[in-house]
Amino acid sequence: MDLVQLQRQFVDYKTSLYHEGFLDEQFTQLQELQDENNPDFVVEVVSLFFEDSERLLNELARALEQQNIDYKRIDAHVHQLKGSSSSIGAQRVQKVCIAFRNYCEEQNVEG
């Protein structure tokens, strides 16, 4: 496979992420901040998002395993994940976080 085909596949894949609701315009704005002075800007920001998300998801899992669930603590973790996902344009993660926060408000452990 040559470079042109790979580039086309990449563009098609990225387009599908927008159409399927995984990404939104915030990600486009993030890409626009990248320039020749900082060519790895998007990779660095997204990598930090993944690292932070992994930490938050681990903390959420531990909190949900407790006998007495602290919904305010869980909501704080989800709120942080919602904010960071919003800032990089991870639209679908943001929407799931909104639903999760509603479950916290209702103290619905099943949700």
OpenMM code with the backbone's topology and positions (N, CA, C; nanometers):
from openmm import Vec3, app, unit

residues = "MET ASP LEU VAL GLN LEU GLN ARG GLN PHE VAL ASP TYR LYS THR SER LEU TYR HIS GLU GLY PHE LEU ASP GLU GLN PHE THR GLN LEU GLN GLU LEU GLN ASP GLU ASN ASN PRO ASP PHE VAL VAL GLU VAL VAL SER LEU PHE PHE GLU ASP SER GLU ARG LEU LEU ASN GLU LEU ALA ARG ALA LEU GLU GLN GLN ASN ILE ASP TYR LYS ARG ILE ASP ALA HIS VAL HIS GLN LEU LYS GLY SER SER SER SER ILE GLY ALA GLN ARG VAL GLN LYS VAL CYS ILE ALA PHE ARG ASN TYR CYS GLU GLU GLN ASN VAL GLU GLY".split()
positions = [
    Vec3(0.0861, -0.1183, 0.0000),
    Vec3(0.0000, 0.0000, 0.0000),
    Vec3(0.0901, 0.1237, 0.0000),
    Vec3(0.0629, 0.2169, -0.0877),
    Vec3(0.1469, 0.3352, -0.0962),
    Vec3(0.0979, 0.4456, -0.0018),
    Vec3(0.1747, 0.5496, 0.0071),
    Vec3(0.1480, 0.6602, 0.0989),
    Vec3(0.0141, 0.7286, 0.0702),
    Vec3(-0.0173, 0.7482, -0.0545),
    Vec3(-0.1426, 0.8144, -0.0922),
    Vec3(-0.2630, 0.7330, -0.0434),
    Vec3(-0.2563, 0.6018, -0.0594),
    Vec3(-0.3664, 0.5171, -0.0125),
    Vec3(-0.3801, 0.5231, 0.1406),
    Vec3(-0.2678, 0.5215, 0.2098),
    Vec3(-0.2712, 0.5314, 0.3563),
    Vec3(-0.3302, 0.6647, 0.4014),
    Vec3(-0.2899, 0.7714, 0.3345),
    Vec3(-0.3431, 0.9027, 0.3700),
    Vec3(-0.4935, 0.9082, 0.3455),
    Vec3(-0.5384, 0.8507, 0.2371),
    Vec3(-0.6816, 0.8492, 0.2056),
    Vec3(-0.7592, 0.7674, 0.3096),
    Vec3(-0.7039, 0.6531, 0.3488),
    Vec3(-0.7681, 0.5713, 0.4519),
    Vec3(-0.7782, 0.6478, 0.5839),
    Vec3(-0.6724, 0.7198, 0.6164),
    Vec3(-0.6731, 0.7992, 0.7393),
    Vec3(-0.7827, 0.9053, 0.7356),
    Vec3(-0.7940, 0.9756, 0.6254),
    Vec3(-0.8970, 1.0787, 0.6102),
    Vec3(-1.0361, 1.0161, 0.6206),
    Vec3(-1.0550, 0.9020, 0.5549),
    Vec3(-1.1848, 0.8334, 0.5609),
    Vec3(-1.2177, 0.7901, 0.7033),
    Vec3(-1.1191, 0.7371, 0.7730),
    Vec3(-1.1411, 0.6917, 0.9111),
    Vec3(-1.1769, 0.8091, 1.0015),
    Vec3(-1.1031, 0.9182, 0.9885),
    Vec3(-1.1295, 1.0368, 1.0703),
    Vec3(-1.2687, 1.0913, 1.0407),
    Vec3(-1.3064, 1.0934, 0.9161),
    Vec3(-1.4402, 1.1390, 0.8775),
    Vec3(-1.5475, 1.0513, 0.9409),
    Vec3(-1.5242, 0.9210, 0.9430),
    Vec3(-1.6225, 0.8304, 1.0031),
    Vec3(-1.6351, 0.8546, 1.1538),
    Vec3(-1.5264, 0.8931, 1.2194),
    Vec3(-1.5328, 0.9224, 1.3632),
    Vec3(-1.6220, 1.0437, 1.3912),
    Vec3(-1.6216, 1.1402, 1.3019),
    Vec3(-1.7119, 1.2556, 1.3158),
    Vec3(-1.8564, 1.2124, 1.2902),
    Vec3(-1.8771, 1.1390, 1.1819),
    Vec3(-2.0134, 1.0974, 1.1447),
    Vec3(-2.0771, 1.0061, 1.2485),
    Vec3(-1.9969, 0.9241, 1.3127),
    Vec3(-2.0488, 0.8307, 1.4130),
    Vec3(-2.0590, 0.8920, 1.5522),
    Vec3(-2.0219, 1.0193, 1.5652),
    Vec3(-2.0387, 1.0887, 1.6928),
    Vec3(-1.9275, 1.0689, 1.7932),
    Vec3(-1.8157, 1.0110, 1.7516),
    Vec3(-1.7044, 0.9963, 1.8444),
    Vec3(-1.6317, 1.1286, 1.8647),
    Vec3(-1.6208, 1.2076, 1.7588),
    Vec3(-1.5510, 1.3359, 1.7647),
    Vec3(-1.6448, 1.4491, 1.7250),
    Vec3(-1.6107, 1.5700, 1.7725),
    Vec3(-1.6877, 1.6877, 1.7333),
    Vec3(-1.5929, 1.8010, 1.6934),
    Vec3(-1.6482, 1.9183, 1.6737),
    Vec3(-1.5701, 2.0324, 1.6253),
    Vec3(-1.4573, 2.0732, 1.7197),
    Vec3(-1.4676, 2.0389, 1.8458),
    Vec3(-1.3606, 2.0718, 1.9403),
    Vec3(-1.2305, 2.0026, 1.8995),
    Vec3(-1.2416, 1.8809, 1.8476),
    Vec3(-1.1215, 1.8107, 1.8002),
    Vec3(-1.0610, 1.8836, 1.6808),
    Vec3(-1.1454, 1.9352, 1.5929),
    Vec3(-1.0963, 2.0129, 1.4786),
    Vec3(-1.0212, 2.1360, 1.5274),
    Vec3(-1.0762, 2.2034, 1.6264),
    Vec3(-1.0097, 2.3215, 1.6830),
    Vec3(-0.8762, 2.2845, 1.7466),
    Vec3(-0.8726, 2.1694, 1.8104),
    Vec3(-0.7478, 2.1212, 1.8699),
    Vec3(-0.6426, 2.1008, 1.7613),
    Vec3(-0.6836, 2.0418, 1.6502),
    Vec3(-0.5908, 2.0200, 1.5385),
    Vec3(-0.5398, 2.1521, 1.4820),
    Vec3(-0.6239, 2.2535, 1.4822),
    Vec3(-0.5838, 2.3835, 1.4284),
    Vec3(-0.4783, 2.4516, 1.5139),
    Vec3(-0.4656, 2.4104, 1.6394),
    Vec3(-0.3635, 2.4673, 1.7280),
    Vec3(-0.2250, 2.4085, 1.7008),
    Vec3(-0.2215, 2.2989, 1.6285),
    Vec3(-0.0940, 2.2346, 1.5964),
    Vec3(-0.0279, 2.3084, 1.4812),
    Vec3(0.1019, 2.3322, 1.4935),
    Vec3(0.1755, 2.3983, 1.3858),
    Vec3(0.3174, 2.3438, 1.3799),
    Vec3(0.3998, 2.4031, 1.2945),
    Vec3(0.5362, 2.3532, 1.2777),
    Vec3(0.6212, 2.3709, 1.4033),
    Vec3(0.5848, 2.4646, 1.4900),
    Vec3(0.6579, 2.4825, 1.6159),
    Vec3(0.6245, 2.3734, 1.7171),
    Vec3(0.5097, 2.3127, 1.7031),
    Vec3(0.4670, 2.2060, 1.7930),
    Vec3(0.3927, 2.0999, 1.7113),
    Vec3(0.4672, 2.0240, 1.6312),
    Vec3(0.4032, 1.9292, 1.5379),
    Vec3(0.3347, 1.8097, 1.6053),
    Vec3(0.3668, 1.7844, 1.7309),
    Vec3(0.3078, 1.6705, 1.8016),
    Vec3(0.2026, 1.7137, 1.9025),
    Vec3(0.1522, 1.8333, 1.8885),
    Vec3(0.0590, 1.8884, 1.9869),
    Vec3(-0.0626, 1.7982, 2.0088),
    Vec3(-0.1287, 1.7582, 1.9024),
    Vec3(-0.2509, 1.6773, 1.9151),
    Vec3(-0.2186, 1.5424, 1.9783),
    Vec3(-0.1113, 1.4797, 1.9353),
    Vec3(-0.0723, 1.3503, 1.9921),
    Vec3(-0.0458, 1.3643, 2.1413),
    Vec3(0.0226, 1.4709, 2.1812),
    Vec3(0.0532, 1.4922, 2.3224),
    Vec3(-0.0742, 1.5142, 2.4040),
    Vec3(-0.1647, 1.5959, 2.3543),
    Vec3(-0.2883, 1.6243, 2.4268),
    Vec3(-0.3754, 1.4993, 2.4377),
    Vec3(-0.3891, 1.4266, 2.3285),
    Vec3(-0.4718, 1.3058, 2.3301),
    Vec3(-0.4079, 1.1989, 2.4191),
    Vec3(-0.2763, 1.1881, 2.4170),
    Vec3(-0.2075, 1.0926, 2.5049),
    Vec3(-0.2318, 1.1262, 2.6521),
    Vec3(-0.2243, 1.2535, 2.6863),
    Vec3(-0.2539, 1.2956, 2.8241),
    Vec3(-0.3986, 1.2633, 2.8609),
    Vec3(-0.4889, 1.2831, 2.7658),
    Vec3(-0.6293, 1.2496, 2.7896),
    Vec3(-0.6441, 1.1010, 2.8210),
    Vec3(-0.5791, 1.0154, 2.7436),
    Vec3(-0.5889, 0.8706, 2.7666),
    Vec3(-0.5292, 0.8315, 2.9013),
    Vec3(-0.4166, 0.8906, 2.9367),
    Vec3(-0.3549, 0.8603, 3.0661),
    Vec3(-0.4467, 0.9017, 3.1802),
    Vec3(-0.4995, 1.0217, 3.1718),
    Vec3(-0.5885, 1.0715, 3.2762),
    Vec3(-0.7178, 0.9905, 3.2806),
    Vec3(-0.7688, 0.9541, 3.1650),
    Vec3(-0.8924, 0.8743, 3.1585),
    Vec3(-0.8724, 0.7374, 3.2226),
    Vec3(-0.7586, 0.6769, 3.1971),
    Vec3(-0.7305, 0.5464, 3.2578),
    Vec3(-0.7300, 0.5573, 3.4104),
    Vec3(-0.6661, 0.6615, 3.4615),
    Vec3(-0.6620, 0.6831, 3.6060),
    Vec3(-0.8032, 0.7028, 3.6609),
    Vec3(-0.8813, 0.7870, 3.5952),
    Vec3(-1.0178, 0.8141, 3.6407),
    Vec3(-1.1054, 0.6891, 3.6356),
    Vec3(-1.0936, 0.6119, 3.5292),
    Vec3(-1.1745, 0.4904, 3.5173),
    Vec3(-1.1367, 0.3877, 3.6236),
    Vec3(-1.0084, 0.3787, 3.6566),
    Vec3(-0.9657, 0.2895, 3.7647),
    Vec3(-1.0223, 0.3352, 3.8990),
    Vec3(-1.0194, 0.4661, 3.9227),
    Vec3(-1.0760, 0.5202, 4.0464),
    Vec3(-1.2269, 0.4967, 4.0525),
    Vec3(-1.2940, 0.5124, 3.9404),
    Vec3(-1.4377, 0.4850, 3.9344),
    Vec3(-1.4674, 0.3383, 3.9649),
    Vec3(-1.3906, 0.2504, 3.9061),
    Vec3(-1.4113, 0.1072, 3.9298),
    Vec3(-1.3942, 0.0742, 4.0777),
    Vec3(-1.2908, 0.1293, 4.1408),
    Vec3(-1.2698, 0.1045, 4.2844),
    Vec3(-1.3843, 0.1613, 4.3672),
    Vec3(-1.4289, 0.2803, 4.3321),
    Vec3(-1.5376, 0.3439, 4.4072),
    Vec3(-1.6678, 0.2651, 4.3946),
    Vec3(-1.6913, 0.2082, 4.2784),
    Vec3(-1.8143, 0.1314, 4.2566),
    Vec3(-1.8111, -0.0058, 4.3236),
    Vec3(-1.6927, -0.0511, 4.3609),
    Vec3(-1.6796, -0.1797, 4.4292),
    Vec3(-1.7031, -0.1695, 4.5796),
    Vec3(-1.7105, -0.0481, 4.6309),
    Vec3(-1.7274, -0.0276, 4.7749),
    Vec3(-1.8661, -0.0715, 4.8202),
    Vec3(-1.8721, -0.1152, 4.9453),
    Vec3(-2.0001, -0.1560, 5.0038),
    Vec3(-2.0976, -0.0378, 5.0066),
    Vec3(-2.0505, 0.0755, 5.0578),
    Vec3(-2.1312, 0.1985, 5.0604),
    Vec3(-2.0771, 0.2918, 4.9530),
    Vec3(-2.1529, 0.3073, 4.8480),
    Vec3(-2.1069, 0.3863, 4.7329),
    Vec3(-2.1211, 0.5349, 4.7633),
    Vec3(-2.0107, 0.6058, 4.7417),
    Vec3(-2.0076, 0.7515, 4.7602),
    Vec3(-2.0376, 0.8150, 4.6240),
    Vec3(-2.1655, 0.8449, 4.6021),
    Vec3(-2.2078, 0.8966, 4.4714),
    Vec3(-2.1477, 1.0335, 4.4412),
    Vec3(-2.1241, 1.1132, 4.5445),
    Vec3(-2.0635, 1.2451, 4.5205),
    Vec3(-1.9208, 1.2290, 4.4701),
    Vec3(-1.8487, 1.1355, 4.5259),
    Vec3(-1.7110, 1.1097, 4.4809),
    Vec3(-1.7116, 1.0575, 4.3378),
    Vec3(-1.8000, 0.9638, 4.3091),
    Vec3(-1.8101, 0.9096, 4.1738),
    Vec3(-1.8473, 1.0206, 4.0759),
    Vec3(-1.9430, 1.1032, 4.1147),
    Vec3(-1.9851, 1.2132, 4.0285),
    Vec3(-1.8686, 1.3080, 4.0008),
    Vec3(-1.7847, 1.3313, 4.1000),
    Vec3(-1.6692, 1.4203, 4.0800),
    Vec3(-1.5729, 1.3614, 3.9764),
    Vec3(-1.5500, 1.2300, 3.9831),
    Vec3(-1.4626, 1.1653, 3.8841),
    Vec3(-1.5238, 1.1738, 3.7441),
    Vec3(-1.6529, 1.1472, 3.7352),
    Vec3(-1.7203, 1.1502, 3.6055),
    Vec3(-1.7237, 1.2929, 3.5499),
    Vec3(-1.7438, 1.3891, 3.6389),
    Vec3(-1.7429, 1.5297, 3.5972),
    Vec3(-1.6073, 1.5662, 3.5361),
    Vec3(-1.5003, 1.5189, 3.5991),
    Vec3(-1.3660, 1.5463, 3.5478),
    Vec3(-1.3458, 1.4800, 3.4117),
    Vec3(-1.3913, 1.3564, 3.3977),
    Vec3(-1.3797, 1.2864, 3.2693),
    Vec3(-1.4627, 1.3563, 3.1618),
    Vec3(-1.5807, 1.4029, 3.1986),
    Vec3(-1.6658, 1.4753, 3.1030),
    Vec3(-1.5962, 1.6016, 3.0546),
    Vec3(-1.5357, 1.6741, 3.1465),
    Vec3(-1.4665, 1.7974, 3.1089),
    Vec3(-1.3484, 1.7733, 3.0174),
    Vec3(-1.2677, 1.6727, 3.0504),
    Vec3(-1.1508, 1.6472, 2.9661),
    Vec3(-1.1916, 1.5914, 2.8299),
    Vec3(-1.2961, 1.5102, 2.8259),
    Vec3(-1.3411, 1.4579, 2.6963),
    Vec3(-1.3992, 1.5698, 2.6108),
    Vec3(-1.4674, 1.6618, 2.6740),
    Vec3(-1.5219, 1.7764, 2.6019),
    Vec3(-1.4107, 1.8632, 2.5439),
    Vec3(-1.3023, 1.8794, 2.6200),
    Vec3(-1.1950, 1.9687, 2.5762),
    Vec3(-1.1167, 1.9139, 2.4573),
    Vec3(-1.1195, 1.7814, 2.4361),
    Vec3(-1.0495, 1.7277, 2.3187),
    Vec3(-1.1446, 1.6894, 2.2064),
    Vec3(-1.2741, 1.7041, 2.2296),
    Vec3(-1.3705, 1.6745, 2.1244),
    Vec3(-1.4180, 1.5310, 2.1207),
    Vec3(-1.4028, 1.4593, 2.2332),
    Vec3(-1.4492, 1.3202, 2.2405),
    Vec3(-1.5973, 1.3202, 2.2772),
    Vec3(-1.6784, 1.3508, 2.1798),
    Vec3(-1.8213, 1.3753, 2.1991),
    Vec3(-1.8951, 1.2571, 2.2608),
    Vec3(-1.8683, 1.1380, 2.2146),
    Vec3(-1.9425, 1.0216, 2.2646),
    Vec3(-1.9094, 0.9957, 2.4120),
    Vec3(-1.7842, 1.0116, 2.4489),
    Vec3(-1.7458, 0.9953, 2.5904),
    Vec3(-1.8171, 1.0995, 2.6746),
    Vec3(-1.8208, 1.2210, 2.6265),
    Vec3(-1.8886, 1.3290, 2.6980),
    Vec3(-2.0360, 1.2951, 2.7208),
    Vec3(-2.1026, 1.2440, 2.6197),
    Vec3(-2.2450, 1.2111, 2.6320),
    Vec3(-2.2684, 1.0968, 2.7315),
    Vec3(-2.1795, 0.9982, 2.7305),
    Vec3(-2.1914, 0.8881, 2.8264),
    Vec3(-2.1712, 0.9415, 2.9689),
    Vec3(-2.0804, 1.0341, 2.9845),
    Vec3(-2.0557, 1.0931, 3.1168),
    Vec3(-2.1788, 1.1684, 3.1671),
    Vec3(-2.2483, 1.2364, 3.0783),
    Vec3(-2.3702, 1.3078, 3.1178),
    Vec3(-2.4741, 1.2085, 3.1689),
    Vec3(-2.4919, 1.0987, 3.0985),
    Vec3(-2.5866, 0.9951, 3.1428),
    Vec3(-2.5418, 0.9357, 3.2756),
    Vec3(-2.4122, 0.9112, 3.2894),
    Vec3(-2.3578, 0.8530, 3.4127),
    Vec3(-2.3828, 0.9471, 3.5305),
    Vec3(-2.3639, 1.0760, 3.5094),
    Vec3(-2.3871, 1.1732, 3.6171),
    Vec3(-2.5340, 1.1743, 3.6582),
    Vec3(-2.6232, 1.1547, 3.5630),
    Vec3(-2.7655, 1.1462, 3.5974),
    Vec3(-2.7916, 1.0254, 3.6863),
    Vec3(-2.7266, 0.9140, 3.6586),
    Vec3(-2.7408, 0.7956, 3.7437),
    Vec3(-2.6865, 0.8235, 3.8845),
    Vec3(-2.5785, 0.8979, 3.8917),
    Vec3(-2.5231, 0.9339, 4.0230),
    Vec3(-2.6227, 1.0201, 4.1006),
    Vec3(-2.6822, 1.1138, 4.0312),
    Vec3(-2.7805, 1.2020, 4.0951),
    Vec3(-2.8981, 1.1209, 4.1499),
    Vec3(-2.9377, 1.0178, 4.0764),
    Vec3(-3.0485, 0.9315, 4.1179),
    Vec3(-3.0015, 0.8236, 4.2162),
    Vec3(-2.8700, 0.8146, 4.2377),
    Vec3(-2.8074, 0.7084, 4.3180),
    Vec3(-2.8510, 0.5713, 4.2676),
    Vec3(-2.8432, 0.5561, 4.1367),
    Vec3(-2.8842, 0.4353, 4.0662),
    Vec3(-2.7592, 0.3521, 4.0349),
    Vec3(-2.7280, 0.2573, 4.1226),
    Vec3(-2.6093, 0.1758, 4.1052),
    Vec3(-2.6199, 0.0863, 3.9815),
    Vec3(-2.7394, 0.0463, 3.9447),
    Vec3(-2.7578, -0.0365, 3.8256),
    Vec3(-2.7174, 0.0413, 3.7010),
    Vec3(-2.7547, 0.1679, 3.6959),
    Vec3(-2.7200, 0.2520, 3.5809),
    Vec3(-2.5715, 0.2684, 3.5671),
] * unit.nanometer
topology = app.Topology()
chain = topology.addChain("A")
for resn in residues:
    res = topology.addResidue(resn, chain)
    for name in ("N", "CA", "C"):
        topology.addAtom(name, app.Element.getBySymbol(name[0]), res)
